[in-house]
Amino acid sequence: MAKILVFSETSGESVKSVTFEILGKLTGHEVDVAIVGEMGPNATADLAKYGAANVHNLKGDNLDKYSPEGYANALKEFIGSNYDYVFAGATSLAKDLMPRLAGMFDAGMASEVTNFVMEGDNFAGTRPLFAGKVLAKVELDGPKPGFVTVRPNALGMPDAPTAGAGTANEVAANAGDIKAVIKEIVKGASEKLDLTEANIIVSGGRAMKSAENFKILEELAEVLGATVGASRAAVDSGYAPHAMQVGQTGKTVAPSLYIACGISGAIQHLAGMRTSKVIVAINTDPDAPIFTKADYGIVGDLFDIVPLLKEELKKV
Ligand code: FAD
């Protein structure tokens, strides 16, 4: 049976949900989890419920904050020849870290798969290409371990977790001789919770017309406890940073509620949010494609509707 390591990140004290998605897909395999630096007090118990056998917490000098060299050096030493595959969510951090690690092992890597199976001991994944027009089948050859990143929210959360008992293991890790030490991480003011983890998202499109106008979405988000997202047109126009982009070349999200404001509903945008549980669209054009995917549609000017919604929701 393949021996698998899942590299996991935490968001505050919680384990990022993509780790649970990956674990759910690996049921029946021998799976360990590695977390570098701080992890929440419930991490081991939470991960064990989804099938993690051992939760290894790598700690050491210069590992409390992410640095590509430090994390890669520490993980390389820990992984050694102990694992056949190393999985991670395709987060910004892992997109930086995993290719570096794969290079250090001279091993293959499957990036941003949206589904996979373990056929016996062999990995077979699929990933969209050409803006989702084709799905490529990806297999890994060559030296072990093979490296895989999985798009957050693509697999979906597994059904009910089981009551597994995992073992917590603190590992004294070595960041090695690193050239750049991260002293401080300054969070972007506009992004409260990572989009991929958010339960409610209010997104704005080209119709927002300026970065300043996103303020009305932030105010609505504040009332709803939501995170603000954006279409690529809004990002390309400089109204929002790329970290807020939802879609094929942005983030895949699956919140309980997605409110699309002035977004037409291009296929590349839908690719990143269509699995949202409830979709609300606000658009002046009754024929906008977004209405074909929306559960609730409001035909109207977002600059009238969004402030009205905010005031009404404040009363609830
Ligand atoms: P538009 O298509 O211009 O739509 C604006 C909408 O706002 C219109 O429907 C209009 O009726 C409405 N509107 C105008 N004024 C108002 C108002 N006052 N109130 C309410 N509604 C109003 N796009 C993404 O979003 N994410 C991606 O990751 C992404 N990846 C891409 C990858 C590739 C390879 C390619 C080719 C494209 C990609 N795109 C992506 C771009 C995508 O094709 C669309 O161009 C983009 O999503 C359009 O953004 P939009 O809906 O904000 O703008």
Boltz pocket constraint, residues with backbone or C-beta under 6 A from the ligand:
constraints:
  - pocket:
      binder: B
      contacts: [[A, 130], [A, 131], [A, 204], [A, 205], [A, 206], [A, 207], [A, 230], [A, 231], [A, 232], [A, 233], [A, 234], [A, 245], [A, 246], [A, 247], [A, 248], [A, 249], [A, 250], [A, 251], [A, 261], [A, 262], [A, 263], [A, 264], [A, 265], [A, 266], [A, 267], [A, 268], [A, 269], [A, 272], [A, 282], [A, 283], [A, 284], [A, 285], [A, 288], [A, 300], [A, 301], [A, 302], [A, 303]]
      max_distance: 6.0
